[in-house]
Amino acid sequence: MTQAISEANLKVEEGDLLLRWGVIPANATIDPALLEPSPTGSWILDIDVSSNQQKRFDAVELAADYGRLMERAYAVFRWVVTDEGLNHFGAQP
């Protein structure tokens, strides 16, 4: 296998969740504006949580909404990535 990318679109309480994950070969990327190609093959994980619900402009309410979207994305990230994975990629669990 040289490349395998999976994608899932899910409904969540906050709106929509788009997940992309897989293996990409050396010098490849899924999006040049988002991720520079690596000289070695790698595993990728892309998590997008969004809402298309129309809201009035209120900085406090919008900040709370963005906070909920971020919390959902992080919860999915921690569900997917093990402590060993965090260590491998240089993060602290």
C-alpha positions in Angstrom: 0.0 0.0 0.0 1.4 3.4 -0.9 -1.6 5.6 0.0 -5.0 5.1 1.7 -7.3 7.9 2.7 -10.7 7.5 4.4 -13.3 10.1 5.0 -16.4 10.2 7.2 -19.1 12.9 7.5 -21.1 12.7 10.7 -23.8 14.7 12.4 -22.9 15.7 16.0 -24.7 17.9 18.6 -22.7 20.9 17.5 -23.3 20.5 13.8 -21.2 18.5 11.3 -18.0 16.6 11.8 -15.7 15.8 8.9 -12.9 13.3 9.5 -10.1 12.4 7.1 -7.4 9.9 8.0 -5.0 7.6 6.4 -1.5 7.0 5.1 0.2 9.1 2.5 3.5 8.4 0.7 6.6 10.6 0.9 6.4 14.0 -0.8 2.6 13.9 -0.9 -0.1 16.0 0.8 -3.9 16.0 1.0 -4.0 19.8 0.7 -0.9 21.9 -0.2 -2.4 25.0 1.5 -2.9 23.0 4.7 0.0 20.5 4.9 3.4 20.6 3.4 4.6 17.4 1.8 6.9 15.4 4.1 10.1 13.7 2.8 8.9 10.5 4.5 5.5 8.7 4.3 3.2 9.6 7.2 -0.2 9.0 8.9 -2.6 11.9 8.7 -5.7 12.9 10.7 -7.8 15.9 9.8 -10.8 16.8 12.0 -13.2 19.5 11.1 -16.2 20.4 13.2 -18.6 23.1 11.9 -22.1 24.5 12.1 -24.0 26.2 9.4 -26.7 27.5 11.8 -27.3 31.2 11.2 -26.5 33.2 14.3 -26.6 36.9 15.2 -23.3 38.6 15.7 -22.6 38.5 19.5 -19.0 38.0 20.4 -19.7 36.3 23.7 -22.2 33.8 22.2 -20.0 33.2 19.2 -16.9 32.6 21.4 -19.0 30.0 23.4 -20.1 28.3 20.1 -16.5 28.1 18.8 -15.4 26.7 22.2 -18.0 23.9 21.9 -16.8 23.1 18.3 -13.2 23.0 19.6 -14.1 20.8 22.5 -15.8 18.3 20.1 -12.8 18.3 17.8 -10.4 17.7 20.7 -12.6 14.9 22.1 -12.5 13.1 18.8 -8.7 13.7 18.6 -8.1 12.2 22.0 -10.4 9.2 21.2 -8.4 8.5 18.0 -4.9 9.2 19.1 -3.4 7.1 21.9 -0.7 8.2 24.4 1.8 6.2 22.3 0.8 8.2 19.2 1.2 11.5 21.1 4.6 10.4 22.2 5.6 9.3 18.7 4.6 12.7 17.2 6.3 14.6 20.0 3.4 15.7 22.2 2.8 15.1 25.9 -0.2 13.0 26.9 
